[in-house]
Amino acid sequence: MSPRRGQSIRRGCGRFMEWAGAHRSLPNIPYRAAILCFHNVIAHRRDPEIEEEALELPQFRRLLRVLRDAFQVISLAELVAAIRERRSPPPRSIVISFDDGYATNHTVVAEELAALGMPWSAFLPAQIIETGARQWTDDLYLLIHRGSLRHLRLPWSDGPTEFDLHTVQQRREALHAIRESCRYLPEGLRRIRLDGIYGLYSQDEIDALRARYPAFAPMTWEQARELKAAGVDVGSHGLTHVALAPQTPQAIRHEITGARDLIQARIGEHSRHFSYPYGRQASISQDTRIILTALGYHCALTLEQSTVDTRTQNLMELPRLIAPPSAGRTLFNLWQRFIR
């Protein structure tokens, strides 16, 4: 079965569960909680090629209705306290978190969650907020799918890599290959590779593509301050959004302390909650855990796809469930995880 076929089946199952109210009958499993990780919620119909990972607002609202009716949305701080005390959180506890600091977290998400009184955490890549830059992963979608080139030849140090970009499937495969080849590299080598890709396009073309897709823009510090003033937990997602583990200990410390200091300078306080950029095991190391602990962080969130067991959970490696661009798939994933 193809991955897309599997996604479609999970989406359909989740929609049926939603219609049947199945989540209301989930058992109360002591010591169990889940942290959902979102990135971008958009108020327009998404472009399925460029914005394939974004969640449309109607889908987000559907999901929130089920979370309100069948789960208990608690703050990350409440979950951290339960883990520290090795006690059970409220039945079917859910924590809502958003990574990457998109402006839509302020313009779209905040109002929806405030209306339902749901606490949430927003994790910001501090230097990206400071400069207003776009993330290279988002730019890659624009360049591969909407850029002028239909063939790429990348002279990387481990040999030329060629990609045909004529069909949607070819472009998706190229995107996956390039992202995975760049994501978990030491920053110097990653920068060389990315500069080579950007150099294939004019700055005018890059700027025009970015202007067509404003939902990828980061929030401003003023928006971050407004979130914090409204009670949102605003935490760190690193300084420049690099995978930490492949970097030197000095670079890791700079990424973590630099982000902490910048967030504190711009919004007046920094949260003791951290979210690992990219979030997989390739991003996490003994050095990252030691530095985060030494700097007084209470927890660090990964993207390891699992639920939290408050009796045994390591606070420096809290797992989360990625919320896909479908309420049905998210609900199906939650059902699976809560009955395992």
C-alpha positions in Angstrom: 0.0 0.0 0.0 1.3 3.4 -0.9 1.9 6.0 1.8 -0.8 8.3 0.3 -3.3 5.4 0.2 -2.5 4.7 3.9 -3.0 8.4 4.8 -6.4 8.4 3.0 -7.6 5.3 4.9 -6.5 6.9 8.3 -8.2 10.1 7.3 -11.4 8.3 6.5 -11.3 6.2 9.7 -10.8 9.4 11.7 -13.7 11.1 10.1 -16.0 8.2 10.9 -14.8 8.1 14.5 -15.5 11.8 14.7 -19.0 11.3 13.3 -19.7 8.4 15.7 -18.3 10.2 18.7 -15.9 7.3 19.3 -13.4 9.4 21.1 -15.8 10.0 24.0 -15.5 6.3 24.8 -11.8 6.2 25.0 -10.7 4.5 28.2 -9.1 6.5 31.0 -5.5 5.2 30.8 -3.7 6.4 33.9 -0.4 8.2 33.5 -1.0 8.7 29.8 -1.0 12.0 27.9 -0.2 13.2 24.3 1.4 16.4 23.0 0.3 17.5 19.6 2.7 19.4 17.4 1.3 21.8 14.8 3.2 24.1 12.5 1.0 26.2 10.2 -2.8 26.8 10.2 -4.0 28.8 7.2 -7.3 30.6 6.6 -7.4 30.0 2.9 -7.6 26.8 0.7 -4.2 25.3 0.7 -2.1 24.7 -2.4 -1.6 20.9 -2.1 1.9 21.0 -3.5 3.3 24.1 -1.8 1.3 24.0 1.5 0.9 20.2 1.8 1.8 20.2 5.5 -0.4 23.1 6.5 -3.8 22.6 8.2 -6.7 24.6 6.8 -8.7 26.5 9.4 -12.0 24.5 9.0 -10.0 21.3 9.7 -8.3 22.9 12.7 -11.7 23.9 14.1 -13.1 20.4 13.6 -10.1 19.0 15.5 -10.5 21.5 18.3 -14.2 20.6 18.8 -13.3 17.0 19.3 -10.4 17.9 21.7 -12.9 20.0 23.7 -15.6 17.3 23.8 -13.5 14.1 24.3 -10.1 15.2 25.8 -8.8 17.6 28.3 -6.4 20.2 26.9 -3.8 21.1 29.6 -0.8 23.3 29.6 2.7 22.0 29.0 3.6 23.3 32.5 0.8 21.1 34.0 2.2 18.1 32.2 5.8 18.8 33.2 4.6 19.0 36.9 2.8 15.6 36.5 6.0 14.0 35.2 8.1 15.5 37.9 5.8 14.2 40.5 5.3 10.9 38.7 1.5 11.2 39.0 -1.3 10.7 36.6 -2.5 13.8 34.6 -6.2 14.4 34.0 -7.9 11.6 31.9 -7.1 11.9 28.2 -4.8 14.9 28.6 -3.7 16.7 25.5 -1.0 19.5 25.2 -1.1 21.7 22.1 2.2 23.0 20.8 3.2 25.0 17.7 6.7 25.0 16.2 8.5 27.4 13.8 6.9 30.7 14.7 4.8 31.4 11.7 2.8 34.7 11.7 -0.4 32.6 11.3 0.2 31.3 14.8 -0.7 34.9 15.9 -3.2 35.9 13.2 -5.2 32.6 12.9 -4.4 30.2 15.7 -4.4 32.4 18.8 -8.0 33.6 18.3 -9.3 30.0 17.9 -7.6 28.7 21.0 -8.5 31.7 23.1 -12.2 31.4 22.1 -12.1 27.8 23.6 -10.0 28.7 26.6 -7.3 26.2 25.5 -3.7 26.7 26.7 -0.9 26.2 24.2 2.8 26.7 23.6 4.5 28.5 20.7 8.2 27.7 20.0 10.1 30.3 18.1 13.4 30.1 16.0 14.7 33.3 17.5 17.0 34.5 14.8 14.4 33.9 12.1 11.9 36.0 14.0 14.6 38.7 14.4 15.4 38.9 10.7 12.0 38.1 9.2 13.7 35.4 7.1 12.0 32.4 5.6 12.9 28.8 6.5 14.9 27.0 3.8 12.5 24.0 3.9 9.6 26.3 2.9 11.6 28.0 0.2 12.5 24.6 -1.2 8.8 23.9 -1.8 8.5 27.1 -3.7 11.6 26.6 -5.8 11.1 23.0 -6.7 7.3 23.2 -7.4 7.0 26.8 -8.7 10.5 27.8 -9.8 11.6 28.2 -13.3 13.9 25.2 -13.4 12.7 21.7 -14.5 16.1 20.0 -14.0 18.5 20.3 -11.1 22.1 19.2 -11.1 23.7 19.7 -7.6 27.5 19.3 -7.5 27.7 18.3 -3.8 30.9 17.0 -2.3 29.7 13.4 -2.3 29.0 13.5 -6.1 26.7 15.3 -8.5 23.0 14.8 -7.8 20.5 15.3 -10.6 16.7 15.7 -10.3 14.1 15.8 -13.0 11.3 18.2 -11.9 8.7 17.8 -14.7 6.0 15.9 -12.8 4.5 16.4 -9.4 5.8 13.0 -8.2 9.3 13.8 -9.4 9.3 17.1 -7.6 8.0 15.5 -4.4 10.8 12.9 -4.6 13.4 15.6 -5.2 12.1 17.6 -2.3 12.3 14.6 0.1 15.8 13.7 -1.1 17.2 17.3 -0.8 15.6 17.9 2.6 16.9 14.7 4.1 20.4 15.3 2.6 20.6 18.7 4.2 18.7 18.5 7.4 21.1 16.7 9.7 24.4 18.2 8.6 27.0 20.3 10.4 26.0 23.9 9.7 29.0 24.7 7.5 28.3 21.9 5.0 24.6 22.5 5.2 25.1 26.2 4.4 27.3 25.4 1.4 24.6 23.0 0.0 21.8 25.5 0.5 23.7 28.4 -1.0 24.3 26.2 -4.1 20.5 25.6 -4.4 19.6 29.3 -3.9 22.3 30.3 -6.3 20.5 28.6 -9.2 17.6 31.1 -9.0 17.6 34.9 -9.1 16.8 36.9 -6.0 13.9 38.5 -7.9 12.4 35.1 -8.6 12.8 34.0 -5.0 11.2 37.2 -3.7 8.3 36.9 -6.1 7.6 33.3 -5.0 7.7 34.2 -1.4 5.3 37.1 -2.0 2.8 34.6 -3.5 2.8 32.5 -0.3 2.7 34.8 2.7 1.6 32.1 5.1 5.3 31.0 5.3 6.3 34.4 6.8 7.4 34.4 10.5 5.7 36.4 13.2 7.2 39.6 14.5 8.5 40.2 18.0 5.5 42.5 18.6 3.2 39.5 17.7 5.2 37.3 20.0 4.8 39.8 22.8 1.1 39.9 22.3 0.9 36.1 22.5 2.9 36.1 25.7 0.7 38.9 27.2 -2.4 36.8 26.3 -1.0 33.9 28.4 0.6 31.8 25.6 3.7 29.8 26.7 6.3 31.3 24.3 9.4 29.0 24.2 12.6 28.5 22.2 13.0 26.5 19.0 16.7 27.3 18.8 18.4 30.3 17.3 18.7 29.5 13.6 16.6 26.3 13.4 19.5 23.9 12.8 19.6 20.3 13.9 21.6 20.5 17.1 23.3 17.1 17.5 25.5 17.3 14.4 27.0 20.6 15.6 30.0 21.1 17.8 29.4 21.5 21.6 30.3 25.2 21.2 27.8 25.7 18.4 25.1 23.8 20.3 25.6 26.1 23.3 25.5 29.2 21.1 22.2 28.0 19.5 20.6 27.4 22.8 21.9 30.4 24.8 21.7 32.8 21.9 18.0 31.9 21.4 17.3 32.2 25.1 19.0 35.6 25.4 17.3 37.0 22.3 13.8 35.9 23.3 14.4 37.3 26.8 15.6 40.6 25.3 12.7 40.9 22.9 9.7 39.7 25.0 11.0 40.3 28.5 11.1 36.7 29.6 12.0 33.3 28.3 10.0 30.1 28.9 11.8 27.2 30.5 10.4 24.9 27.7 12.5 24.1 24.6 11.6 22.4 21.3 14.3 20.6 19.3 14.5 21.8 15.7 13.5 18.9 13.5 12.9 16.9 16.6 14.2 13.4 15.6 16.9 11.4 17.3 19.4 12.8 14.8 18.8 16.2 16.4 19.3 15.1 20.0 22.5 14.1 21.8 24.0 13.9 25.3 25.5 17.4 24.7 22.1 18.9 24.0 20.6 17.3 27.1 23.4 18.4 29.3 23.4 22.0 28.1 19.6 22.4 28.3 19.6 21.0 31.8 22.5 23.2 32.9 20.7 26.3 31.6 17.7 25.5 33.7 15.2 24.3 31.0 12.4 22.2 32.5 11.7 20.1 29.4 12.6 19.7 25.8 10.2 18.4 23.1 11.0 16.0 20.3 9.1 14.8 17.3 9.3 11.2 18.3 5.9 9.8 17.5 4.6 8.5 20.9 2.5 9.4 23.9 3.9 10.5 27.3 4.0 8.1 30.3 4.3 10.4 33.3 5.8 7.6 35.5 8.9 7.1 33.3 9.2 10.0 30.9 12.5 11.8 30.4 11.7 15.5 30.5 14.6 16.3 28.1 13.0 14.0 25.4 9.2 14.6 25.5 7.6 12.9 22.5 5.0 14.5 20.4 2.5 13.5 17.7 2.7 15.6 14.5 -0.7 16.9 13.5 -1.0 16.2 9.8 -3.0 18.4 7.4 -6.2 16.5 8.1 -8.3 16.5 11.3 -9.3 12.9 10.5 -5.8 11.6 10.4 -4.9 13.4 13.7 -8.0 11.9 15.4 -7.1 8.4 14.1 -3.6 8.8 15.4 -4.8 9.9 18.8 -7.2 6.9 19.0 -4.4 4.5 18.1 -2.0 6.0 20.7 -4.4 6.1 23.5 -5.5 2.5 23.3 -2.0 1.0 22.9 
